[in-house]
Amino acid sequence: MDFATAAGLIVEAGRRLDARGLAPATAGNYSVRLDDGSIAVTVSGAHKGRLTSDNVMRVDAAGRALDAKRPSAETLLHCLVYELDASAGAVLHTHSVSGTVLSRALGDAIVLTGYELLKIFPGNDTHDTSIALPLVDNSQDMAALAEELRPLIAAQQPIVPAFYIRGHGLYAWGPTMDAAENMVEAVEFLLTCAWEELKHQGARP
């Protein structure tokens, strides 16, 4: 995919995710892998519901800027996903109330069990299963956070295309932007279901 096409997809995704309440203020970052191995990614500080193509830039596979713009602070996490999952074509980072609060109430994984939408995950064709999303503590040190996530993602067979940063937000991806958006929508729905269940059980963050 060329840069102009990728930028258009990112702009459109930003508007849709903002309309769903998954991109408050300037939170979140989105990317697409380009044909030449570089990455189109949102710049730092742009409101995702009001993106233009000027708010998208190119970085190399290590997250280094290929133009004069400043990439999102969390670009290294996108680079990690593309490095570890050869099938990844787009990565989306979203923020929901339910997911953020749920992540503060749990340990080292978010385990989703028995939901119909678990069939969104690669290699799974039944609701009668459990899927564990890696859950790591928030940090402003993206290099350290990427290295913490690396073994958790690499050990999965098949790779679960989502992880959560505690008290922060969701990262989810897919081979295309459409697939990545489907994964985000499904996982955010599942996180809401899981949080509602915990609330009924009397959980507190």
C-alpha positions in Angstrom: 0.0 0.0 0.0 1.3 3.5 -0.8 1.4 6.4 1.7 -1.5 8.4 0.3 -3.9 5.4 0.4 -2.8 4.5 4.0 -3.2 8.1 5.2 -6.7 8.2 3.8 -7.6 5.0 5.7 -6.1 6.3 8.9 -8.1 9.6 8.6 -11.3 7.6 8.0 -10.7 5.2 10.9 -10.0 8.2 13.2 -13.4 9.6 12.5 -15.2 6.3 13.0 -13.4 5.5 16.2 -14.0 9.0 17.6 -17.7 8.7 16.8 -17.7 5.5 18.9 -16.2 7.2 21.9 -12.9 5.4 21.6 -10.6 8.5 20.9 -11.1 11.1 23.7 -9.2 14.3 23.4 -6.0 13.6 21.5 -5.6 10.0 22.8 -4.8 7.1 20.6 -2.6 6.4 17.6 -3.1 4.5 14.4 -0.8 3.0 11.7 -0.6 1.1 8.5 2.3 -0.9 7.1 3.4 0.3 3.7 4.7 -1.7 0.8 8.3 -0.6 1.2 8.4 -1.7 4.8 8.0 1.7 6.3 5.0 2.7 8.5 2.3 5.4 8.1 1.4 6.6 11.6 -0.4 9.4 13.2 1.6 12.4 14.4 1.8 13.3 18.1 -1.0 15.4 19.6 -3.6 15.3 16.8 -7.3 14.8 17.7 -8.2 11.5 16.0 -11.7 12.7 15.1 -10.3 15.6 13.2 -7.4 14.1 11.4 -6.3 15.2 7.9 -3.6 13.6 5.8 -1.2 16.2 7.1 -1.6 14.5 10.6 -0.1 11.3 9.2 3.6 10.7 8.7 6.1 8.0 7.7 8.6 6.2 10.1 10.9 3.3 9.4 10.6 -0.1 10.9 12.5 1.1 14.0 10.2 4.1 14.5 12.5 6.7 13.2 10.9 9.7 11.4 11.3 9.8 7.7 10.1 13.4 7.4 10.1 16.5 9.6 7.1 15.6 11.6 6.9 14.2 15.2 5.4 10.7 15.5 3.2 9.5 18.3 5.1 8.8 21.5 3.9 5.1 21.3 5.1 4.4 17.8 7.6 1.8 19.1 4.6 -0.3 20.1 3.3 -0.3 16.6 6.8 -1.2 15.3 6.9 -4.1 17.8 3.6 -5.5 16.4 4.7 -5.3 12.8 8.0 -7.0 13.8 6.4 -9.9 15.6 3.3 -10.5 13.5 4.1 -10.7 9.8 0.3 -10.7 9.0 -0.2 -7.3 10.7 -1.2 -4.6 8.2 -2.8 -2.0 10.5 -2.6 -1.3 14.2 -5.1 0.8 16.2 -4.8 2.1 19.8 -8.1 3.0 21.4 -9.4 4.1 24.8 -12.7 3.1 26.4 -14.0 3.7 29.9 -14.9 0.1 30.4 -11.6 -1.3 29.3 -9.6 1.3 31.2 -11.4 0.6 34.5 -11.4 -3.2 33.9 -7.7 -3.3 33.4 -7.2 -1.6 36.8 -9.2 -4.4 38.5 -7.2 -7.3 37.1 -3.9 -9.0 37.4 -1.5 -9.9 34.5 -4.0 -10.8 31.9 -7.6 -10.0 30.7 -9.2 -13.4 30.3 -12.4 -13.4 28.2 -14.5 -16.6 28.4 -17.7 -17.9 26.8 -18.6 -14.9 24.7 -19.9 -15.4 21.1 -17.6 -12.6 19.8 -14.5 -14.6 20.8 -14.8 -16.1 17.3 -13.2 -12.8 16.1 -9.8 -14.2 17.2 -7.7 -16.0 14.6 -8.0 -19.8 14.7 -11.0 -19.8 17.0 -14.4 -20.9 15.8 -16.3 -21.3 19.0 -17.6 -19.3 22.0 -16.8 -22.2 24.3 -13.2 -21.1 25.0 -11.1 -18.5 26.8 -8.8 -15.9 25.3 -6.2 -14.1 27.4 -5.1 -10.6 26.4 -1.6 -9.6 27.8 -2.0 -6.9 30.4 1.0 -4.7 31.3 1.5 -1.7 33.6 1.5 1.7 32.0 4.8 3.4 31.5 6.2 6.5 29.7 9.3 4.5 28.7 8.1 3.0 25.4 11.4 1.1 24.7 11.0 -0.7 28.1 7.3 -1.3 27.6 8.0 -2.8 24.1 10.6 -5.1 25.6 8.1 -6.2 28.3 5.5 -7.0 25.7 7.9 -8.7 23.3 8.0 -12.1 25.0 4.3 -12.1 25.9 3.3 -11.6 22.2 6.1 -13.8 20.8 5.1 -16.8 23.0 1.5 -16.9 21.6 0.5 -19.6 19.1 -1.4 -18.2 17.3 -0.7 -14.6 18.2 -3.7 -12.9 19.8 -3.9 -9.6 17.9 -4.5 -7.4 21.0 -3.0 -6.4 24.3 -3.9 -3.9 27.0 -1.9 -1.3 28.9 -3.3 -1.0 32.4 -5.3 2.1 33.1 -4.5 3.3 29.6 -5.9 1.6 26.5 -6.2 -1.2 24.0 -3.9 -2.1 21.1 -5.4 -4.3 18.4 -4.5 -5.1 14.8 -5.3 -7.0 11.7 -4.1 -7.7 8.2 -6.1 -4.8 6.9 -7.6 -1.6 8.3 -11.0 -3.1 8.1 -9.8 -6.2 10.0 -8.1 -4.1 12.6 -11.3 -2.0 13.2 -13.3 -5.2 13.5 -10.9 -6.4 16.1 -11.1 -3.2 18.1 -14.8 -3.1 18.0 -15.1 -6.7 19.1 -12.5 -6.5 21.8 -13.9 -3.2 23.2 -17.4 -4.9 23.3 -15.9 -7.9 25.1 -14.1 -5.7 27.6 -17.4 -3.9 28.4 -19.1 -7.2 28.9 -16.3 -8.4 31.2 -16.4 -5.2 33.3 -20.2 -5.4 33.6 -19.9 -8.9 34.9 -17.2 -7.9 37.5 -19.4 -5.0 38.6 -22.3 -7.5 39.3 -19.8 -9.5 41.4 -18.9 -6.4 43.4 -15.5 -5.6 41.9 -13.8 -2.3 42.6 -10.8 -0.8 40.6 
